[in-house]
Amino acid sequence: MKGQGIRIYLQTTQDVDGVAAAIKDRGGELASEPEDMPWGARAFNLIDPDGILLTISS
């Protein structure tokens, strides 16, 4: 298994649960469902078609 080469963190003012639902509605797959983080953000992960791990948080 290859190691993780890059992760991109994205922050949005949009509803994170809504963004995750929209991705899934369009056929995308999440690497993790939205969850509350210990530092107060709500976030989820997905892997783009090029294999880059994206973290989207509020």
C-alpha positions as CSV (number, residue, x, y, z in Angstrom):
1,M,0.0,0.0,0.0
2,K,1.3,3.4,-0.9
3,G,1.7,6.1,1.7
4,Q,-0.4,9.3,1.7
5,G,1.3,11.8,-0.5
6,I,-0.8,14.9,0.0
7,R,-3.9,16.1,1.9
8,I,-5.7,19.3,1.2
9,Y,-7.7,21.0,4.0
10,L,-10.7,23.1,2.9
11,Q,-12.7,25.3,5.1
12,T,-16.2,26.5,4.2
13,T,-19.0,28.6,5.7
14,Q,-21.5,26.2,4.1
15,D,-23.3,23.5,6.0
16,V,-20.8,20.6,6.0
17,D,-23.5,18.0,6.3
18,G,-25.2,19.5,3.2
19,V,-22.0,19.6,1.2
20,A,-21.4,15.9,2.1
21,A,-24.9,15.0,1.1
22,A,-24.6,16.8,-2.2
23,I,-21.4,14.9,-3.0
24,K,-23.0,11.6,-2.2
25,D,-26.2,12.6,-4.3
26,R,-23.9,13.1,-7.3
27,G,-22.3,9.6,-6.9
28,G,-19.3,10.6,-4.8
29,E,-18.0,8.5,-2.0
30,L,-16.8,9.9,1.3
31,A,-13.8,8.5,3.1
32,S,-15.5,9.5,6.4
33,E,-18.9,10.9,7.3
34,P,-19.2,14.4,8.8
35,E,-18.4,14.4,12.5
36,D,-17.7,16.9,15.2
37,M,-14.0,17.4,15.9
38,P,-12.5,18.0,19.3
39,W,-11.4,21.5,18.3
40,G,-15.0,22.6,17.5
41,A,-15.1,22.1,13.7
42,R,-17.3,19.7,11.9
43,A,-15.5,17.8,9.1
44,F,-15.4,14.9,6.7
45,N,-12.9,13.4,4.2
46,L,-13.1,12.3,0.6
47,I,-10.6,11.1,-2.0
48,D,-10.7,12.9,-5.3
49,P,-10.3,11.0,-8.6
50,D,-6.5,11.6,-8.6
51,G,-6.2,10.0,-5.1
52,I,-5.7,13.2,-3.2
53,L,-7.3,13.2,0.3
54,L,-9.5,16.2,0.9
55,T,-10.7,17.3,4.3
56,I,-13.7,19.7,4.3
57,S,-14.5,21.4,7.5
58,S,-16.7,24.2,8.9
